[in-house]
Structure formats: C-alpha cells, structure tokens
Amino acid sequence: MTGRLRHPLTAVLFSVLLTAPWMGLWATGHAHGLSNLATIAITGISVLGASFLLAWAAETAEEDVPRAFALAILAVLAVAPEYAVDALYAWNAGAFAGTPRGAENASLAVANMTGANRILIGLGWSAIAVFAIYKAKTTNDPAVENRSGFLADRVKLDPDISTEILFLFVATVYAFLVPLGGGIGWPDMLFLVGLYFTYILFTLNAPDSEEEQVGIPAYFQSFTKNIRVPIYVGMFLFAGLVIFTAVEPFAHGLEEYGKQIGVPPFLMIQWVAPLASESPELIVVAYLVNKARSTAAFNALISSKLNQWTLLIGTLVLVYSISLGNFHTLPLGDKQNGEIWLTAAQSFFALTILVNFNISIREAVALLGLFLVQLFPSFHHYEALIGFSVVYIVLGLLLLAYRREEFQLLVGRVYRRIKGGERSPAEQV
C-alpha cells in the first residue's frame, strides 16, 4: 500500500482531484450560488492543483523542446497563475478606465504583483534557507555549510546563478524609477521585458548544464516521446482551463469576503491571492531540499523572482492598453507607488545578501522578520511604506559596501561569461 501511495501518479491524481469540485460546478453552471468563503476555498484549491500540474508539465516538456523555447516560454508558464490574477485586474482597469472602479482595479493589479514578489523573497527565500539548514542534519546536503554554531550555518549557492542575480539587480534598480513616470508605462514594459529576453539571449550562449529531474517530471520523461508529449500537452491545456475559469471568481470572492470581515480588498489580493499560486513552487523547492538538492532549489527560486520582477510587472501595461483600446500608462496612486518602492527595496536588500553566493540563518531570519512586520495593517499607509523602503535600502547599501569586492567578482564573472565563458583563476578553484 505504501508503495502505491508513493507512486508519482498518486500525486498527479491528487492534484487533479483538487480541481474536480470547481470544474464540476463550473461545467454544470452551479458555481454562482456559492457563498464568498466557499468560492474562495473551492477556486483557490483548484488553482493550487492546476499550478502543480502546470509546473510538472513544464519540467517534463524540457525533455523535448529547444533550449531557447524552454528558457523563454516555459519561464512565462511558471508565472502563469500569478499573471492570471494580475491580467484580470489590469484588463478591468482598462475596461473601466476613468471611473472609480477602473482605479480600484489598477490598484489591485499592483497589489497582487507586489504581494507575489514580496512573498517569494520574504517567505520563500527565507523559509527555504532555514529548512535547508535544518534538514542538513539528516540529509548531509553538500550545499549547507556548518560553521561555529547553528546561527552561523549557511546555504551555499551555485556561482552560475550570478547572471540571474545581476539581471535582478538591474531590474530592481530600474523598478525604483517606475513610479516617477506616473504609473507603469510603455517604456517600463520595453525595458523590463527587453531585459528579460536579453538575459535569455545571454543564457543561450552559456554552456548547457543538464539538470536532472526528480519525482513526477522524471517519471514522465521516462516514457517514449509519443506518450510523453500528449501527457504534458494535456496537463498544460487542463491546467490552463482551470486557471482561466477559476481566477475571476477566486479574486472577486476574496474582495467580497474581505469587505465582510473588515479587511480591505487590497490586502486580500496582495497577501492571500498569491499564496494559492506561490504554494506549489514553494512545495516543489522544499521537496528538492528534502532530497539534499538545496542548490537546485535556490536556483529555481531566484529564476522565478527574475521572471516575476520583469515579465509580471512589464506586461501589465500591455493588458491594460489592449483593454483600453489604445496605448496608455497604467495609472498609480501614492499608495501603489509606495508598494512598488517597498518591493524594489526588499529585492535590493535580498540581492545584497546573495552577492557572496551564501545565505546564512541570520540573514534568512532577517528577511523573514522584516517581511512579517509588513503584514500588520497599520504598516500599509504611504508613510510606513516609504519608511520600510528606507530601512531595506540602508541595510542593503551597508551590506553592499561591506561586500563590494564580492559584488565586483560577480559582475566580472557575468562579463566573462557573456564574452565567451572564460573564468578567472579564483573561480576555477
């Protein structure tokens, strides 16, 4: 019995079952009579199940697609659940432009985007680092370095992730400028999306590194191509249908339920909605950590942050403009500007931690603690957002000054990689 429960198809079946209640209600037309709380639970669980299927399908497809496609297109699929919610609000902001409803939807689009990014770092990076250090006691994970006591333990990152870290630095610095233009405009889209595809072009010139799959993707990749391809294409289509049909009632259910319990819709969309779409990724990387593959886990988290911080924010204005019918800036108010600045400041501080390709237990706890304080409602007015941004920036600048040599080595490593893959003697050791 235990063997059957551990079979990869058991997890796939369980994920499909998570989507079954919503798909049954949607297909029979009985979804409209649900209470707000029931709608949130059923649609949120279905998005969770679909996100797992989407992730497994994308990883399985890497066996067959060209590397350029795998890097560019599958990266977009990785942020599809977050993007679905953001696209919904950006579309509605354009459809109701010039009205209070349009302004509210623009605000909620920013809420989901900033919340997803801050959860990924504040909760994802920190919790996975702590979990990796804790599990190393039993897994003997080679990526975890034990120093003088538990508080000095740290996770070592793969230096090959330097390209992603540097491009994230560039995107983060640019993000500070976005609110100065009165909103998210076409120059922002061109820069951020262009930056991502520039990263793809640079990455294509790097030596191939075969990443061994584990679990469900590895199981499906063991099949012959004529069986494997229909499997992951079917998973893509089914997961896409679930997300497409569930995202609107899920988001609106959160808004209405928040009003019932006295929580502003902005906070519900910022913190609760991203959890459904981020949870599968965090569970997958926790699984990698449990298999003593913390390096691969952090590579996935950092790559996901780069996808979200460029594609997710950069394409909001595209959806908004298509809905509006002409090219226009997605308007932002002071609070939304503060949210973007805070998200950029958190990203800046987190990246200064990683420039030496290590994250210690102390640094992880600092990331987590600063993130948790933000969850208190009293910290969500404009002045508090700016104050928190200043804290992150000051801490980041101090840490970057202390690690300026490591940052220079990181930049040099990326430069040599772009120019032809040469490595310095220090990097070859």
N, C-alpha and C positions, 0 to 999 in steps of 0.2 A: 504493500500500500504506500509506504514511504517513497519508494522508487517512482511510482506513478505520479505522486504529488510533486516530485522534483523534476518531472519531465518538462522541457521547455514549452510544450503545447499547453500545459496546465496554466501557465502564466498568461499565455495568449488568450485561452478560453476565458479566464477570469477577467481580463481586460475587456473582451467582447461583452461579457455579462454585465459589466459596469455600464455599458452603453445601452443595454437592452430596454430598461424601463423607459428611458426618454424616447428611444426610437419607436417603441411600441405606441406610446402616447402621441408622438408626432405623426406617425403613419396613419393612425386611426382618427386623428383630429380631436383627441380628448385632452390636449395639453392646456387649453385655455381655462379650464375650471379649477386649476390648482391654486393653492394659497401661495403667497410670495416665498415663504420659507420652504415649502415643498418644491417649488420651481427651482429655487437656488440649489437645493440638495440634489435633485434628480439631474438637472442640467450640468451642475458642477462635477458630479461624479462621472457623467458621460464624457465631459471634456477631459477629465483625468484619464479615463480608459482610452479615449481616442489619442491622447498625447503619447501614451505608451506605444500604441500601435504605430503612430507616425514615426516615433524615434526608432523603433525596431525595423520598420520598413526602410527608413533612410540608411541605417547602418548596413542592412542586408544588401541594399542596392549598390553599395560601394564596390561590391564584387564585380559588377558588370558595366558600370558607366565610366566614361572617360574621366580622368582625374580633374580636368577643368570643370566639368559638369558637377562632379562630386563636391568640389570646393565651393563653387558659386551657387548652384541651385539647391543642393541639399542643405547648405547653410541657411538659405531662406526658409526651407521647410522646418528647420529647427526652431525658428521663432514664429511659426505659423499660429500657434494658439494665442500667444500674446498679441500678434499682429491682428488677429481676427477681432479682438475687442477694440483695439486702437482704431482699426479701419472702420468699425461700426460707428464710433463716435466722431471720427473725422468726416465720415460721409454725412452723418446727420448735421454736423456743424455747417457743412456746405449747403445742405438741403434747406436749412432754416436760418441761413446767414442773415444778419441784420436784425434778428429777433433775440429776446432773452433765451429762448430755447437753443438757438444756434450757439450763443456764447457759452451756455452751460455745457453743451456737448463738446465744444472746443476745450473747455476746462477739463472735462472728464477724459478726453483723449490724452492730455498731458498727465493727468493723474495716473492713468494706467501705465503709460510709458515710463514715468519716473519711478513709480512703485515697483514695477518689474525689475528695473535696473538696480534699485537700491536693495531689494530683497536678494537679488542674485549675489551681490557683494556682501551686504551686511549679515545676511543669514547663510547664504550658500557658501561663500569662500571661507567664512569664519567657522561655521559648524563642520564643514568637511575637513578643515585643518585639525580641529580639536578631535574629531572622530578618528582621523588617520593616526594621530599621535597616540590616542587611547588604544586603538586596535593593534598598533605595532607591538604591543606587549605579547600578543598571541600570534600575530601573522609574520613577525620579523620582516616587515616591509622595508626593502632597501632604501626607499625614498625618505624614511623617517630617521633623523639623526638625533641620537641621545647625547645630551651634554650634561652639565652639572645640575641634575635635578629636573623634575617634570616640567617646571615653568620655563626651563631653558631649551626643552625639546623643540624640534622644528621639522617641517616638511621641506625637502629639497625639490625644487622644480627642475624641469628639463631646460637647459640653456637654449635649446632650439625654439622655445616659446618666446624668445627675445623679439622676434618680428611682430608677433601679436601684441606684446607689451608696448613696443614703441609706437605702433599704429594706434593703439588705445590712448597713449599719451597725446598724440596729435589730435585725435578726435575729442579728447577731454578738454584740451586747451581751446579748441575751436568752439566747443559747446558753451563755454563762458561768454562767447560773443553773440550767441543766437538771440537771447532776449533783447539785445541792444538794437535789433532791427525791427522791433515792434511785434515780433511773432516769428513763427517758423516759415521762412520764405524759400523761394526757388534757389537762391544762392546757397542756402543751407543744404537743400536736397542735393544739388550738384556737387557740393564739396564732400558731404558725408557719404553719399552713395558712391561718388567717384573715388573717395579714399578707400572704401571697402574693395572696389574692384581693382584699384591699384595694388592693394595688398594681395588680392588673388593673383594678379599677374606676377608679382614678385615671388609669391609662394610657388607658382608653377615652375619657376626656374630653379627652385631648390631641389636637392636630391630627394628621390622618393623614399619615404620611410613607411614600410608596411606595418600597419597597426593590427595586431592580432585581435580578432573579435572574440568575445566570450558570450556565453549564455545563448539567448534566443537568436541573435544575428548569426552567431557561429553555427547554430543548428540549421538554420535555413540556408546558409551558404554551402552547407554540405550536400544539398540537393543538386541535381543536374539543372542546367540553365532553363530548360523548357518547363520545369516545375517551379523553379525558384522565382522566375520573373513574374508569372501570373500571381504568385503568392504576395509579393511585396507591392505589385501594382494594385491588387485587390485591397490590401491593407491601406495604401495611400487613398484610394477612392472612398473606402468606407470611413476612414478617419476624417477625411475632408468633409464628407457629408454630415457626419455627426457634429463636427465643429461649426460648420456653416449653419446648421439648423438650431443648434443649442446656444450659440453665443449671444444672440439678441435677447431671448427670454432670460438667460442667466444674468446678463448685465442689468437689464431693466428690473429683474427681481431683486437684485442687490440694491438698486436705487430705492425701490419702494419699501423694502424691508428696513433699510437704513432710516428712512423717514419715520417708520412705525416705532422704532426703538430710540429715536432721537439722535442718530448718527448721520452726519452729512453724507450725501451720495458721493462726494469727492473722496472721502476717506474709505468708504466701502469699495469703490472702484480702484483706489490706489493700493490698498493693502489686501483685501480679500480676493478680488478677482485674479490678480497674478498668481496667487497661491495654487489655484487649480492647474494653471498651465506650467508653473515652475516646478511643482512637486515631482512629476515624472523624471525630469532631468536630475533633480537632487537625489532621488531614489536610485537612479542608474549610477551616478557617480559614487554614492555610498556603497553600492554593490561592488564597484571597482576597488574601492578602498578595502572592503571586506576580503577581496581576493588579492590583497597586497599589491595593488596597482594604483597607488596614490598619484604617481606622476601622470598617468593617463587621465585620472580623474580631474586633476587641476588643469591639464591641457584642455579638456572639454569645457570646463567652467570659464576659462579665460577666453577661449574661442567664442563661446556663447555670448559673453559680455561684449566682445567686439562686434558680433552680429547685431545685437540689440542696440548698441550705442551708435551704430552707423545706419544700418538699414531701417530699424524700427522708427527712429526719430526722423530720418531723412526722407522717408516716403509718406509721412503724414500729410504733408502739403500737397502731394500728388493726388491722394484720395480726396482731399478737401476740394482741390481745384476741379477735378473731374465732376464731383457732385455739384459744385457751384456753377460749372459751365464755362469758366474762364480762369486764367492763371491769376492766383491771388495768394497773399500771405495768410497763413492760419493765425488769426489774432490771439494774443495772450494778454492777460491782465497781470497786475503786480504779483499776485499770489502764484500764478503759474510761472512767472519769471523766477521767483524765489525758489520754486520747486526744481526748476532746471539748474539753477546755480548750485543748489544744495546737492543735487545728484552728480553734477560735474565735480564738485568739491570732494564728495565721498570717493568718487572714482580716482581723483588725483591722489588723495591720501593712500588709497589701497594700492595704487601702482607704485608709489614710492616705497611701499613695503616690499614689493616684489622685485625691485631692481637688482637685488643681490641673489635672486633666484632661491629665496628662502622665505618661509612664513613661520614664525615661532608661535608657541602657545600664547605668549603675552600679546603679540600683535593680533592674533585671531580674536582674543578676548576683547581687545581694544576696539576692533571693527564691530564685534557683536554688541558691545556695551553702548557705543555711540549710536548704533542703529536702533537698539531697543528704546533708548530715550526718546527718539523721534516719534514713537508710536503714541505717546501721550497727546491727547487732543490739544492741550494747552500750548504745544510746541508747533502748531500749524498756522500761526499768523505770520505775516510777511516779515516782521522784525525778528522773530525767532528763527525763521528760515535763513535770513541773512546772517544772524549770529552764529548758527550752526555751521554755515558755509565758511565763515571766517575761522572757526575752530579747526575744521578739516584742513583748510588751506595753510594755516600757520603750522600745524603739525606736519603736513606734507612738505612744506618748504624747509622746515628744520631737519626732517629726515632726509630729504633730498640733498641738502647741504652736507650732511654727515656722510652720505653715500655717493657723493658726486663722482668719485673715481669708479665705483661700480656702474653708475649710470653712463659714464663715458665709455667704459668697456662694452656695455650693452649696445650703445649706439654704434661703436666701432664694429661690433660683431655683425649687426644688421647690415652695415655698409659693405663689409667684406662679402657677406652672403649675397647681396644684390649684385656686386661687381663680379662675382664669379665663384663664390663658395670658399675663398681662402680662409683659413683660420690662423689666428695668431698662435705663437708657441705656448702662451699661457692657456689658451683654450684647448690645445691639443693634449695637455697634461691630464 
